């Protein structure tokens, strides 16, 4: 059985707080993505889900760069590219950042921010319009969760 967690912080301050554990009995269980589809994935600036994924802000971009592919020299820190769903609509991936993203460096730390999966393919900043340079034209936010360290998870 696999598991993930979400840290909840209610609004107003002092409201409902807690941790939600999500489990999936097996990798073969449906997760709701279209078969054989690409989905843009980004770290967004806020670890806030009070209004669902909409509360997470824009892409994490501390250097005010344009949107790009994970291996581009110029990109948002939070640009992770596309995730490929298989024939069953399941994504299994190991992401490795090549230097911008950090768990510890304050300016580039993704801890406490939100990972967002989008409904469509990310054009990696090459779509030829303003939206492409901001968000890759990757569509609606279909899933999200706050990024926590193992220590935070075990606290």
Secondary structure, 3 states (H helix, E strand, C coil): CEEEEEEEECCCCCCCEEEEEEEECCCCCCCCCCCCCEEEEEEECCCCCCCHHHHHCCECCCCCCCCCCCCCCCCCCCEEEEEECCCCCCCCCCCCCCCCCECCCHHHECCCCEEEEECCCCCCCCCCCHHHHHHCCCCCEEEEEECCCHHHHHC
